[in-house]
Amino acid sequence: MSKQVKIDITVPNQTKYLGMIGRIGESMAYSLKSYQGNRRELAYHLNLVLTEALANAISHANDFDPDKDVRVVISASDQELIIKVFDQGLGFDIETLAKFKARASDEGGRGIQLIFKLMDQVRYMREGDGNVLEMVKYLH
Amino acid sequence: MQLNMTEQGDIVMISVDEERMDAHNSGDLKEQMLQLFDEGKCSLVIDLSAVRFIDSSGLGALVSGFKNASAREGSLKLCCLQPQVRSMFELTRLHRVFEIFTNQEEALSSF
């Protein structure tokens, strides 16, 4: 029988929590017993997409408002890993960010591109009084 | 961000003494580099041996330093990248932009 692991955590809208959330993603990669791929690489990639998604929610969506929170839900089964990052802001246009191709000399604009590059499905939509960025990684 | 700096002639070696370079701390490196540029120190080597993780903000801070150094006819070079950090430069194709060296000595002797 497939067993599902689910982590649901809410942190204040501050970048000092990036490391903590990123490391949860890394730990999750090492706990996926049935994963046959490069576990070390998956751990780095989950750390990275969580860090990028959280930083994006804190800055672009929640506009660095210290009174807001960011909720992160990670769930994993044998088949896939789903990460949801909930913000409480007006959101941002993910299609525009996804289409933007950072030039070598650009200092920013690589975060969302990296998420699209490393995850198999990415969606951003309104939910409740905010938005959710949903990222799926197939594990087979 | 913990940064250790040593000067070797005209070259400033900055060792990033952090496990992570991300949106929380990369601004510190950017500011430190701008301060050095204001002092006329435009030849920098960034030693990333302690850095296990870098995100797009960390890469952005290095691109900022590279551009500012080049604009002042100096240069910014990198050394001692851990394999997964190096893979981030390859993923973003920034390995084509930066000169990356295996150790400090090679980086210093390249100037």
gemmi code that builds the backbone of each chain (N, CA, C; Angstrom):
import gemmi

chains = {
    "A": [
        ("MET", (0.835, -1.195, 0.000), (0.000, 0.000, 0.000), (0.873, 1.250, 0.000)),
        ("SER", (0.498, 2.247, -0.786), (1.267, 3.480, -0.856), (0.994, 4.346, 0.372)),
        ("LYS", (2.049, 4.759, 1.028), (1.885, 5.611, 2.198), (2.234, 7.048, 1.833)),
        ("GLN", (1.435, 7.962, 2.316), (1.656, 9.358, 1.978), (2.231, 10.104, 3.182)),
        ("VAL", (3.195, 10.980, 2.904), (3.764, 11.844, 3.932), (3.295, 13.254, 3.639)),
        ("LYS", (2.868, 13.972, 4.673), (2.403, 15.339, 4.445), (2.946, 16.260, 5.540)),
        ("ILE", (3.500, 17.378, 5.108), (3.995, 18.385, 6.053), (3.261, 19.683, 5.761)),
        ("ASP", (2.749, 20.321, 6.814), (1.992, 21.562, 6.663), (2.576, 22.561, 7.660)),
        ("ILE", (3.215, 23.602, 7.158), (3.914, 24.528, 8.050), (3.646, 25.965, 7.620)),
        ("THR", (3.476, 26.846, 8.599), (3.241, 28.266, 8.311), (4.350, 29.080, 8.975)),
        ("VAL", (4.954, 29.965, 8.210), (6.034, 30.798, 8.763), (5.723, 32.272, 8.516)),
        ("PRO", (6.278, 33.155, 9.371), (6.098, 34.596, 9.117), (6.724, 34.990, 7.782)),
        ("ASN", (6.245, 36.100, 7.235), (6.675, 36.553, 5.903), (8.089, 37.167, 5.943)),
        ("GLN", (9.074, 36.346, 6.312), (10.452, 36.846, 6.468), (11.441, 35.874, 5.826)),
        ("THR", (12.449, 36.449, 5.179), (13.416, 35.611, 4.449), (14.284, 34.761, 5.384)),
        ("LYS", (14.308, 35.060, 6.665), (15.152, 34.255, 7.557), (14.647, 32.806, 7.677)),
        ("TYR", (13.444, 32.548, 7.194), (12.903, 31.179, 7.248), (13.201, 30.365, 5.986)),
        ("LEU", (13.871, 30.982, 5.016), (14.157, 30.267, 3.764), (14.967, 28.994, 4.011)),
        ("GLY", (16.003, 29.109, 4.845), (16.873, 27.965, 5.106), (16.121, 26.822, 5.761)),
        ("MET", (15.282, 27.164, 6.716), (14.526, 26.140, 7.444), (13.600, 25.367, 6.495)),
        ("ILE", (12.868, 26.088, 5.673), (11.930, 25.440, 4.747), (12.692, 24.646, 3.681)),
        ("GLY", (13.795, 25.218, 3.187), (14.607, 24.516, 2.190), (15.117, 23.189, 2.719)),
        ("ARG", (15.557, 23.200, 3.968), (16.102, 21.966, 4.564), (15.018, 20.905, 4.773)),
        ("ILE", (13.795, 21.339, 4.995), (12.694, 20.366, 5.099), (12.544, 19.632, 3.764)),
        ("GLY", (12.653, 20.390, 2.668), (12.582, 19.777, 1.332), (13.695, 18.765, 1.128)),
        ("GLU", (14.905, 19.110, 1.568), (16.043, 18.186, 1.447), (15.777, 16.901, 2.220)),
        ("SER", (15.320, 17.051, 3.451), (15.041, 15.875, 4.283), (13.988, 14.990, 3.645)),
        ("MET", (13.007, 15.655, 3.037), (11.928, 14.919, 2.378), (12.504, 14.034, 1.264)),
        ("ALA", (13.451, 14.590, 0.490), (14.047, 13.825, -0.616), (14.719, 12.556, -0.089)),
        ("TYR", (15.376, 12.663, 1.056), (16.079, 11.491, 1.595), (15.121, 10.491, 2.237)),
        ("SER", (13.887, 10.932, 2.491), (12.922, 10.012, 3.112), (12.084, 9.253, 2.088)),
        ("LEU", (12.255, 9.577, 0.787), (11.452, 8.916, -0.256), (12.097, 7.574, -0.607)),
        ("LYS", (11.702, 6.560, 0.095), (12.369, 5.255, -0.004), (12.330, 4.644, -1.402)),
        ("SER", (11.235, 4.872, -2.119), (11.105, 4.193, -3.415), (11.747, 4.966, -4.566)),
        ("TYR", (12.270, 6.166, -4.300), (12.842, 6.987, -5.374), (14.134, 6.362, -5.886)),
        ("GLN", (14.208, 6.149, -7.201), (15.348, 5.446, -7.791), (16.392, 6.394, -8.393)),
        ("GLY", (16.063, 7.671, -8.502), (16.970, 8.615, -9.164), (18.088, 9.089, -8.245)),
        ("ASN", (18.755, 10.150, -8.667), (19.852, 10.736, -7.887), (19.267, 11.521, -6.703)),
        ("ARG", (19.332, 10.909, -5.546), (18.676, 11.460, -4.352), (19.308, 12.781, -3.902)),
        ("ARG", (20.627, 12.853, -4.056), (21.341, 14.062, -3.636), (20.925, 15.256, -4.509)),
        ("GLU", (20.777, 14.968, -5.795), (20.361, 16.012, -6.730), (18.917, 16.436, -6.442)),
        ("LEU", (18.060, 15.449, -6.194), (16.658, 15.759, -5.867), (16.587, 16.618, -4.598)),
        ("ALA", (17.415, 16.285, -3.600), (17.424, 17.036, -2.337), (17.779, 18.501, -2.607)),
        ("TYR", (18.795, 18.722, -3.436), (19.196, 20.109, -3.755), (18.058, 20.816, -4.492)),
        ("HIS", (17.463, 20.121, -5.455), (16.419, 20.750, -6.264), (15.188, 21.100, -5.419)),
        ("LEU", (14.821, 20.233, -4.475), (13.664, 20.546, -3.622), (13.989, 21.724, -2.699)),
        ("ASN", (15.207, 21.732, -2.167), (15.660, 22.871, -1.365), (15.543, 24.146, -2.197)),
        ("LEU", (15.995, 24.068, -3.437), (16.013, 25.247, -4.313), (14.603, 25.731, -4.664)),
        ("VAL", (13.724, 24.833, -5.099), (12.391, 25.300, -5.522), (11.601, 25.832, -4.322)),
        ("LEU", (11.796, 25.231, -3.148), (11.129, 25.758, -1.954), (11.671, 27.144, -1.599)),
        ("THR", (12.986, 27.292, -1.674), (13.606, 28.589, -1.374), (13.120, 29.657, -2.351)),
        ("GLU", (13.098, 29.311, -3.650), (12.673, 30.278, -4.664), (11.193, 30.631, -4.512)),
        ("ALA", (10.368, 29.615, -4.276), (8.919, 29.850, -4.166), (8.597, 30.692, -2.932)),
        ("LEU", (9.277, 30.387, -1.827), (9.033, 31.139, -0.591), (9.511, 32.585, -0.741)),
        ("ALA", (10.702, 32.757, -1.305), (11.240, 34.116, -1.504), (10.317, 34.917, -2.406)),
        ("ASN", (9.748, 34.258, -3.418), (8.829, 34.899, -4.335), (7.538, 35.324, -3.633)),
        ("ALA", (7.024, 34.425, -2.794), (5.795, 34.740, -2.051), (6.040, 35.918, -1.099)),
        ("ILE", (7.184, 35.908, -0.428), (7.503, 36.964, 0.545), (7.634, 38.322, -0.149)),
        ("SER", (8.315, 38.347, -1.294), (8.578, 39.630, -1.950), (7.479, 40.012, -2.946)),
        ("HIS", (7.281, 39.218, -3.999), (6.351, 39.616, -5.071), (4.889, 39.576, -4.640)),
        ("ALA", (4.499, 38.541, -3.881), (3.075, 38.407, -3.544), (2.737, 39.156, -2.251)),
        ("ASN", (3.486, 38.901, -1.190), (3.169, 39.512, 0.107), (3.865, 40.850, 0.333)),
        ("ASP", (4.659, 41.282, -0.636), (5.265, 42.610, -0.633), (6.026, 42.914, 0.672)),
        ("PHE", (6.714, 41.922, 1.202), (7.537, 42.045, 2.431), (6.737, 42.487, 3.654)),
        ("ASP", (5.413, 42.347, 3.617), (4.570, 42.755, 4.747), (4.827, 41.828, 5.937)),
        ("PRO", (5.374, 42.369, 7.058), (5.731, 41.509, 8.197), (4.519, 40.922, 8.929)),
        ("ASP", (3.326, 41.470, 8.650), (2.118, 40.949, 9.313), (1.513, 39.763, 8.573)),
        ("LYS", (2.086, 39.450, 7.420), (1.541, 38.325, 6.652), (2.322, 37.044, 6.935)),
        ("ASP", (1.763, 35.925, 6.498), (2.399, 34.610, 6.667), (2.522, 33.942, 5.311)),
        ("VAL", (3.342, 32.917, 5.277), (3.388, 32.038, 4.106), (3.191, 30.615, 4.607)),
        ("ARG", (2.277, 29.898, 3.963), (2.027, 28.512, 4.336), (2.610, 27.590, 3.267)),
        ("VAL", (3.278, 26.567, 3.728), (3.895, 25.614, 2.798), (3.363, 24.221, 3.118)),
        ("VAL", (2.848, 23.541, 2.102), (2.363, 22.167, 2.282), (3.131, 21.268, 1.313)),
        ("ILE", (3.783, 20.259, 1.850), (4.516, 19.305, 1.008), (3.888, 17.938, 1.228)),
        ("SER", (3.482, 17.288, 0.150), (2.962, 15.939, 0.305), (3.631, 15.029, -0.720)),
        ("ALA", (3.945, 13.834, -0.263), (4.664, 12.898, -1.129), (4.043, 11.526, -1.061)),
        ("SER", (3.904, 10.922, -2.232), (3.504, 9.522, -2.319), (4.612, 8.808, -3.096)),
        ("ASP", (4.417, 7.543, -3.421), (5.427, 6.838, -4.215), (5.542, 7.434, -5.619)),
        ("GLN", (4.451, 8.010, -6.106), (4.410, 8.477, -7.496), (4.865, 9.932, -7.684)),
        ("GLU", (4.503, 10.780, -6.754), (4.793, 12.204, -6.972), (4.941, 12.975, -5.673)),
        ("LEU", (5.580, 14.114, -5.825), (5.737, 15.013, -4.688), (5.074, 16.339, -5.066)),
        ("ILE", (4.217, 16.834, -4.201), (3.488, 18.067, -4.496), (3.847, 19.117, -3.446)),
        ("ILE", (4.270, 20.272, -3.921), (4.586, 21.384, -3.015), (3.598, 22.506, -3.304)),
        ("LYS", (2.970, 23.011, -2.240), (2.069, 24.163, -2.400), (2.554, 25.288, -1.499)),
        ("VAL", (2.705, 26.467, -2.077), (3.121, 27.637, -1.300), (2.000, 28.669, -1.388)),
        ("PHE", (1.391, 28.966, -0.242), (0.236, 29.870, -0.191), (0.692, 31.262, 0.261)),
        ("ASP", (0.325, 32.280, -0.515), (0.613, 33.654, -0.084), (-0.694, 34.347, 0.272)),
        ("GLN", (-0.585, 35.563, 0.812), (-1.774, 36.329, 1.215), (-1.827, 37.666, 0.481)),
        ("GLY", (-1.251, 37.691, -0.710), (-1.153, 38.966, -1.424), (-1.992, 39.020, -2.673)),
        ("LEU", (-1.699, 40.031, -3.492), (-2.430, 40.219, -4.744), (-1.920, 39.282, -5.831)),
        ("GLY", (-0.779, 38.680, -5.570), (-0.249, 37.726, -6.534), (0.637, 38.373, -7.580)),
        ("PHE", (1.028, 37.575, -8.561), (1.879, 38.070, -9.635), (1.553, 37.288, -10.893)),
        ("ASP", (1.984, 37.809, -12.017), (1.690, 37.161, -13.299), (2.771, 36.127, -13.606)),
        ("ILE", (2.472, 34.886, -13.297), (3.491, 33.838, -13.443), (3.844, 33.592, -14.909)),
        ("GLU", (2.885, 33.800, -15.811), (3.166, 33.560, -17.232), (4.240, 34.527, -17.737)),
        ("THR", (4.117, 35.784, -17.303), (5.107, 36.788, -17.722), (6.477, 36.428, -17.158)),
        ("LEU", (6.500, 36.045, -15.861), (7.779, 35.690, -15.237), (8.380, 34.445, -15.891)),
        ("ALA", (7.501, 33.508, -16.271), (7.988, 32.266, -16.869), (8.574, 32.510, -18.259)),
        ("LYS", (7.982, 33.466, -18.970), (8.448, 33.747, -20.343), (9.743, 34.554, -20.358)),
        ("PHE", (9.982, 35.303, -19.259), (11.168, 36.151, -19.193), (12.426, 35.281, -19.234)),
        ("LYS", (13.290, 35.559, -20.175), (14.538, 34.806, -20.268), (15.678, 35.684, -19.767)),
        ("ALA", (16.214, 35.310, -18.619), (17.291, 36.118, -18.045), (18.524, 36.067, -18.942)),
        ("ARG", (19.076, 37.252, -19.236), (20.344, 37.298, -19.953), (21.459, 37.124, -18.938)),
        ("ALA", (22.640, 36.817, -19.441), (23.771, 36.572, -18.538), (24.007, 37.754, -17.605)),
        ("SER", (23.726, 38.971, -18.104), (24.019, 40.157, -17.300), (22.879, 40.545, -16.357)),
        ("ASP", (21.748, 39.848, -16.410), (20.623, 40.172, -15.536), (20.877, 39.659, -14.123)),
        ("GLU", (20.620, 40.540, -13.135), (20.836, 40.123, -11.740), (19.663, 39.305, -11.220)),
        ("GLY", (18.468, 39.550, -11.724), (17.293, 38.839, -11.226), (16.560, 38.119, -12.336)),
        ("GLY", (15.426, 37.512, -11.974), (14.561, 36.899, -12.974), (14.793, 35.416, -13.212)),
        ("ARG", (15.679, 34.801, -12.409), (15.963, 33.377, -12.646), (15.145, 32.444, -11.754)),
        ("GLY", (14.529, 32.979, -10.697), (13.864, 32.135, -9.700), (12.733, 31.292, -10.271)),
        ("ILE", (11.757, 31.945, -10.915), (10.613, 31.217, -11.471), (11.061, 30.309, -12.614)),
        ("GLN", (12.036, 30.795, -13.399), (12.577, 29.944, -14.485), (13.137, 28.641, -13.942)),
        ("LEU", (13.846, 28.733, -12.823), (14.432, 27.525, -12.221), (13.334, 26.566, -11.766)),
        ("ILE", (12.261, 27.125, -11.189), (11.144, 26.284, -10.750), (10.547, 25.541, -11.949)),
        ("PHE", (10.316, 26.256, -13.042), (9.753, 25.616, -14.240), (10.702, 24.560, -14.802)),
        ("LYS", (11.993, 24.828, -14.704), (12.985, 23.907, -15.254), (13.066, 22.616, -14.428)),
        ("LEU", (12.903, 22.730, -13.122), (13.162, 21.578, -12.248), (11.914, 20.790, -11.873)),
        ("MET", (10.737, 21.393, -12.021), (9.515, 20.691, -11.645), (8.737, 20.268, -12.897)),
        ("ASP", (7.884, 19.252, -12.743), (7.166, 18.709, -13.907), (5.871, 19.456, -14.209)),
        ("GLN", (5.257, 20.026, -13.177), (4.019, 20.807, -13.382), (4.074, 22.008, -12.457)),
        ("VAL", (3.722, 23.184, -12.973), (3.702, 24.393, -12.135), (2.425, 25.169, -12.447)),
        ("ARG", (1.684, 25.503, -11.400), (0.474, 26.307, -11.587), (0.419, 27.365, -10.499)),
        ("TYR", (-0.180, 28.519, -10.815), (-0.350, 29.574, -9.811), (-1.774, 30.072, -9.929)),
        ("MET", (-2.516, 30.016, -8.837), (-3.938, 30.380, -8.932), (-4.438, 31.021, -7.644)),
        ("ARG", (-5.574, 31.701, -7.778), (-6.214, 32.303, -6.598), (-6.743, 31.199, -5.707)),
        ("GLU", (-6.628, 31.397, -4.416), (-7.231, 30.460, -3.464), (-7.511, 31.212, -2.169)),
        ("GLY", (-8.749, 31.195, -1.721), (-9.135, 31.906, -0.507), (-8.848, 33.385, -0.639)),
        ("ASP", (-8.153, 33.959, 0.363), (-7.847, 35.393, 0.307), (-6.441, 35.641, -0.252)),
        ("GLY", (-5.922, 34.653, -0.932), (-4.584, 34.821, -1.512), (-4.417, 33.977, -2.756)),
        ("ASN", (-3.244, 33.381, -2.867), (-2.912, 32.572, -4.050), (-2.111, 31.359, -3.611)),
        ("VAL", (-2.052, 30.385, -4.517), (-1.212, 29.224, -4.233), (-0.364, 28.908, -5.465)),
        ("LEU", (0.922, 28.661, -5.197), (1.837, 28.178, -6.236), (1.981, 26.678, -6.013)),
        ("GLU", (1.518, 25.908, -7.009), (1.547, 24.447, -6.867), (2.596, 23.868, -7.821)),
        ("MET", (3.487, 23.076, -7.261), (4.583, 22.508, -8.051), (4.599, 20.982, -7.845)),
        ("VAL", (4.636, 20.272, -8.942), (4.589, 18.795, -8.854), (5.858, 18.212, -9.451)),
        ("LYS", (6.429, 17.218, -8.747), (7.589, 16.488, -9.261), (7.215, 15.015, -9.344)),
        ("TYR", (7.308, 14.436, -10.561), (7.029, 13.010, -10.704), (8.236, 12.236, -10.192)),
        ("LEU", (7.977, 11.182, -9.476), (9.084, 10.445, -8.859), (9.436, 9.175, -9.613)),
        ("HIS", (8.747, 8.913, -10.730), (9.084, 7.733, -11.548), (9.305, 8.138, -12.987)),
    ],
    "B": [
        ("MET", (25.616, 38.088, 6.836), (26.469, 37.111, 6.165), (27.902, 37.260, 6.665)),
        ("GLN", (28.522, 36.126, 6.978), (29.905, 36.145, 7.445), (30.848, 36.139, 6.247)),
        ("LEU", (31.622, 37.231, 6.103), (32.572, 37.339, 4.991), (33.961, 37.583, 5.549)),
        ("ASN", (34.938, 36.810, 5.094), (36.323, 37.030, 5.533), (37.123, 37.562, 4.352)),
        ("MET", (37.769, 38.706, 4.576), (38.498, 39.329, 3.462), (39.988, 39.405, 3.732)),
        ("THR", (40.767, 39.082, 2.715), (42.217, 39.249, 2.795), (42.670, 39.931, 1.506)),
        ("GLU", (43.705, 40.771, 1.623), (44.207, 41.467, 0.434), (45.563, 40.909, 0.047)),
        ("GLN", (45.718, 40.623, -1.229), (46.993, 40.136, -1.763), (47.373, 41.083, -2.888)),
        ("GLY", (48.169, 42.093, -2.555), (48.468, 43.137, -3.538), (47.192, 43.889, -3.862)),
        ("ASP", (46.854, 43.954, -5.160), (45.649, 44.692, -5.569), (44.391, 43.828, -5.519)),
        ("ILE", (44.580, 42.570, -5.185), (43.441, 41.646, -5.259), (42.828, 41.422, -3.875)),
        ("VAL", (41.510, 41.473, -3.821), (40.817, 41.176, -2.555), (40.172, 39.797, -2.671)),
        ("MET", (40.529, 38.941, -1.716), (39.936, 37.597, -1.649), (38.809, 37.654, -0.614)),
        ("ILE", (37.592, 37.333, -1.051), (36.446, 37.306, -0.122), (36.017, 35.853, 0.054)),
        ("SER", (36.144, 35.344, 1.261), (35.658, 33.986, 1.547), (34.279, 34.087, 2.179)),
        ("VAL", (33.308, 33.456, 1.532), (31.937, 33.472, 2.059), (31.831, 32.343, 3.082)),
        ("ASP", (31.754, 32.708, 4.345), (31.759, 31.710, 5.406), (30.323, 31.374, 5.820)),
        ("GLU", (29.551, 30.931, 4.845), (28.140, 30.584, 5.078), (27.823, 29.306, 4.324)),
        ("GLU", (26.915, 28.501, 4.869), (26.500, 27.283, 4.186), (25.542, 27.604, 3.039)),
        ("ARG", (24.752, 28.666, 3.231), (23.761, 29.055, 2.221), (23.979, 30.482, 1.743)),
        ("MET", (23.790, 30.694, 0.438), (23.718, 32.051, -0.128), (22.342, 32.149, -0.757)),
        ("ASP", (21.447, 32.903, -0.106), (20.083, 32.991, -0.625), (19.542, 34.410, -0.486)),
        ("ALA", (18.226, 34.563, -0.698), (17.614, 35.895, -0.685), (17.716, 36.548, 0.691)),
        ("HIS", (18.015, 35.755, 1.724), (18.121, 36.333, 3.068), (19.456, 37.040, 3.284)),
        ("ASN", (20.536, 36.515, 2.705), (21.845, 37.076, 3.054), (22.679, 37.594, 1.876)),
        ("SER", (22.250, 37.349, 0.644), (23.098, 37.713, -0.499), (23.298, 39.217, -0.647)),
        ("GLY", (22.318, 40.001, -0.148), (22.447, 41.458, -0.216), (23.684, 41.949, 0.529)),
        ("ASP", (24.091, 41.223, 1.570), (25.283, 41.628, 2.343), (26.540, 41.562, 1.481)),
        ("LEU", (26.657, 40.505, 0.675), (27.826, 40.365, -0.202), (27.830, 41.472, -1.253)),
        ("LYS", (26.638, 41.732, -1.788), (26.505, 42.781, -2.808), (26.970, 44.135, -2.248)),
        ("GLU", (26.510, 44.447, -1.027), (26.885, 45.720, -0.396), (28.374, 45.781, -0.119)),
        ("GLN", (28.929, 44.669, 0.357), (30.364, 44.632, 0.659), (31.189, 44.869, -0.606)),
        ("MET", (30.761, 44.268, -1.701), (31.486, 44.448, -2.959), (31.384, 45.900, -3.424)),
        ("LEU", (30.196, 46.510, -3.290), (30.034, 47.911, -3.705), (30.943, 48.829, -2.895)),
        ("GLN", (31.097, 48.503, -1.609), (31.982, 49.291, -0.749), (33.435, 49.183, -1.239)),
        ("LEU", (33.843, 47.956, -1.606), (35.199, 47.760, -2.127), (35.401, 48.533, -3.436)),
        ("PHE", (34.376, 48.496, -4.315), (34.485, 49.223, -5.583), (34.641, 50.730, -5.314)),
        ("ASP", (33.882, 51.235, -4.322), (33.991, 52.659, -3.971), (35.389, 53.001, -3.495)),
        ("GLU", (36.064, 52.022, -2.879), (37.440, 52.246, -2.392), (38.466, 52.033, -3.509)),
        ("GLY", (37.975, 51.742, -4.706), (38.883, 51.544, -5.845), (39.439, 50.137, -5.941)),
        ("LYS", (38.908, 49.220, -5.136), (39.369, 47.821, -5.179), (38.437, 47.041, -6.103)),
        ("CYS", (38.914, 46.780, -7.313), (38.027, 46.218, -8.338), (38.481, 44.859, -8.855)),
        ("SER", (39.478, 44.258, -8.199), (39.922, 42.915, -8.578), (39.576, 41.978, -7.429)),
        ("LEU", (38.540, 41.180, -7.630), (38.041, 40.355, -6.529), (38.045, 38.870, -6.887)),
        ("VAL", (38.325, 38.060, -5.855), (38.117, 36.620, -5.971), (37.130, 36.240, -4.870)),
        ("ILE", (36.082, 35.527, -5.234), (35.119, 35.061, -4.234), (35.354, 33.563, -4.027)),
        ("ASP", (35.725, 33.203, -2.802), (35.953, 31.799, -2.437), (34.642, 31.235, -1.879)),
        ("LEU", (34.077, 30.251, -2.591), (32.767, 29.707, -2.194), (32.884, 28.320, -1.560)),
        ("SER", (34.069, 27.993, -1.043), (34.285, 26.623, -0.541), (33.317, 26.223, 0.577)),
        ("ALA", (32.873, 27.182, 1.386), (31.973, 26.842, 2.495), (30.514, 26.771, 2.066)),
        ("VAL", (30.229, 27.270, 0.845), (28.833, 27.389, 0.409), (28.342, 26.065, -0.191)),
        ("ARG", (27.343, 25.516, 0.432), (26.757, 24.239, 0.003), (25.518, 24.466, -0.872)),
        ("PHE", (24.915, 25.644, -0.717), (23.648, 25.929, -1.411), (23.638, 27.373, -1.900)),
        ("ILE", (23.251, 27.551, -3.153), (23.096, 28.918, -3.689), (21.790, 28.978, -4.474)),
        ("ASP", (21.043, 30.082, -4.318), (19.797, 30.239, -5.077), (19.955, 31.363, -6.109)),
        ("SER", (18.860, 31.758, -6.745), (18.956, 32.766, -7.807), (19.401, 34.122, -7.261)),
        ("SER", (19.083, 34.410, -5.992), (19.525, 35.686, -5.405), (21.032, 35.688, -5.190)),
        ("GLY", (21.568, 34.543, -4.755), (23.014, 34.428, -4.580), (23.735, 34.595, -5.907)),
        ("LEU", (23.196, 33.952, -6.947), (23.784, 34.094, -8.279), (23.683, 35.546, -8.739)),
        ("GLY", (22.540, 36.174, -8.443), (22.322, 37.569, -8.828), (23.330, 38.508, -8.178)),
        ("ALA", (23.660, 38.247, -6.911), (24.644, 39.085, -6.203), (26.011, 38.969, -6.885)),
        ("LEU", (26.369, 37.761, -7.308), (27.659, 37.563, -7.987), (27.665, 38.232, -9.361)),
        ("VAL", (26.524, 38.159, -10.067), (26.420, 38.837, -11.371), (26.568, 40.352, -11.183)),
        ("SER", (25.953, 40.865, -10.125), (26.073, 42.291, -9.814), (27.537, 42.674, -9.601)),
        ("GLY", (28.253, 41.884, -8.804), (29.675, 42.146, -8.557), (30.492, 42.055, -9.832)),
        ("PHE", (30.176, 41.072, -10.649), (30.898, 40.884, -11.918), (30.724, 42.111, -12.827)),
        ("LYS", (29.459, 42.571, -12.942), (29.175, 43.705, -13.810), (29.857, 44.988, -13.310)),
        ("ASN", (29.775, 45.195, -11.991), (30.371, 46.404, -11.423), (31.890, 46.391, -11.523)),
        ("ALA", (32.491, 45.215, -11.324), (33.950, 45.110, -11.444), (34.364, 45.371, -12.893)),
        ("SER", (33.658, 44.762, -13.828), (33.993, 44.930, -15.252), (33.843, 46.386, -15.684)),
        ("ALA", (32.778, 47.041, -15.183), (32.533, 48.445, -15.548), (33.659, 49.354, -15.068)),
        ("ARG", (34.380, 48.901, -14.029), (35.500, 49.696, -13.489), (36.851, 49.154, -13.958)),
        ("GLU", (36.809, 48.377, -15.027), (38.001, 47.756, -15.604), (38.711, 46.818, -14.638)),
        ("GLY", (37.944, 46.272, -13.711), (38.478, 45.242, -12.829), (37.894, 43.904, -13.227)),
        ("SER", (37.952, 42.939, -12.319), (37.316, 41.660, -12.610), (36.927, 40.941, -11.330)),
        ("LEU", (35.947, 40.074, -11.470), (35.509, 39.246, -10.350), (35.603, 37.796, -10.790)),
        ("LYS", (36.361, 37.004, -10.029), (36.541, 35.592, -10.362), (36.093, 34.741, -9.177)),
        ("LEU", (35.802, 33.489, -9.472), (35.289, 32.585, -8.432), (36.245, 31.421, -8.240)),
        ("CYS", (36.276, 30.882, -7.017), (37.058, 29.661, -6.822), (36.409, 28.747, -5.781)),
        ("CYS", (36.832, 27.487, -5.825), (36.510, 26.498, -4.791), (35.008, 26.201, -4.695)),
        ("LEU", (34.368, 25.953, -5.835), (32.925, 25.667, -5.817), (32.662, 24.205, -5.483)),
        ("GLN", (31.746, 23.965, -4.572), (31.290, 22.594, -4.317), (30.511, 22.117, -5.554)),
        ("PRO", (30.502, 20.803, -5.812), (29.892, 20.294, -7.056), (28.452, 20.768, -7.292)),
        ("GLN", (27.644, 20.790, -6.250), (26.245, 21.168, -6.477), (26.084, 22.666, -6.717)),
        ("VAL", (26.992, 23.444, -6.156), (26.980, 24.881, -6.435), (27.416, 25.104, -7.884)),
        ("ARG", (28.433, 24.375, -8.296), (28.893, 24.473, -9.689), (27.747, 24.084, -10.649)),
        ("SER", (26.979, 23.078, -10.280), (25.884, 22.652, -11.163), (24.835, 23.754, -11.329)),
        ("MET", (24.714, 24.629, -10.335), (23.782, 25.761, -10.476), (24.266, 26.757, -11.526)),
        ("PHE", (25.584, 26.942, -11.599), (26.136, 27.824, -12.636), (25.897, 27.215, -14.012)),
        ("GLU", (25.975, 25.888, -14.097), (25.761, 25.229, -15.382), (24.281, 25.280, -15.772)),
        ("LEU", (23.407, 25.054, -14.788), (21.962, 25.088, -15.027), (21.518, 26.447, -15.566)),
        ("THR", (22.131, 27.513, -15.065), (21.756, 28.877, -15.469), (22.704, 29.421, -16.545)),
        ("ARG", (23.637, 28.579, -16.984), (24.642, 28.925, -18.005), (25.578, 30.038, -17.569)),
        ("LEU", (25.599, 30.344, -16.288), (26.495, 31.405, -15.812), (27.952, 30.946, -15.752)),
        ("HIS", (28.186, 29.650, -15.935), (29.582, 29.184, -15.982), (30.298, 29.727, -17.218)),
        ("ARG", (29.491, 30.223, -18.191), (30.096, 30.825, -19.383), (30.489, 32.273, -19.132)),
        ("VAL", (29.955, 32.844, -18.059), (30.207, 34.253, -17.755), (31.419, 34.395, -16.828)),
        ("PHE", (31.442, 33.587, -15.779), (32.482, 33.732, -14.754), (33.713, 32.875, -15.071)),
        ("GLU", (34.873, 33.378, -14.667), (36.068, 32.539, -14.637), (36.030, 31.795, -13.309)),
        ("ILE", (36.052, 30.470, -13.370), (35.914, 29.650, -12.163), (37.177, 28.805, -11.995)),
        ("PHE", (37.795, 28.901, -10.816), (39.053, 28.192, -10.565), (38.885, 27.166, -9.447)),
        ("THR", (39.745, 26.151, -9.499), (39.662, 25.065, -8.527), (40.091, 25.513, -7.136)),
        ("ASN", (41.143, 26.349, -7.088), (41.623, 26.782, -5.761), (42.033, 28.262, -5.797)),
        ("GLN", (42.339, 28.787, -4.620), (42.667, 30.216, -4.500), (43.919, 30.575, -5.291)),
        ("GLU", (44.935, 29.700, -5.233), (46.216, 29.993, -5.886), (46.019, 30.190, -7.395)),
        ("GLU", (45.270, 29.287, -7.996), (45.021, 29.401, -9.446), (44.291, 30.703, -9.772)),
        ("ALA", (43.310, 31.031, -8.935), (42.544, 32.261, -9.171), (43.454, 33.479, -9.056)),
        ("LEU", (44.291, 33.513, -8.022), (45.167, 34.674, -7.802), (46.191, 34.816, -8.920)),
        ("SER", (46.725, 33.694, -9.378), (47.768, 33.780, -10.405), (47.192, 34.089, -11.795)),
        ("SER", (45.859, 34.111, -11.924), (45.243, 34.390, -13.227), (45.150, 35.892, -13.516)),
        ("PHE", (45.422, 36.708, -12.532), (45.305, 38.168, -12.752), (46.554, 38.696, -13.468)),
    ],
}
model = gemmi.Model(1)
for chain_id, residues in chains.items():
    chain = gemmi.Chain(chain_id)
    for i, (resn, *xyz) in enumerate(residues, 1):
        res = gemmi.Residue()
        res.name, res.seqid = resn, gemmi.SeqId(i, " ")
        for name, pos in zip(("N", "CA", "C"), xyz):
            atom = gemmi.Atom()
            atom.name, atom.element = name, gemmi.Element(name[0])
            atom.pos, atom.b_iso = gemmi.Position(*pos), 0.0
            res.add_atom(atom)
        chain.add_residue(res)
    model.add_chain(chain)
structure = gemmi.Structure()
structure.add_model(model)
structure.setup_entities()
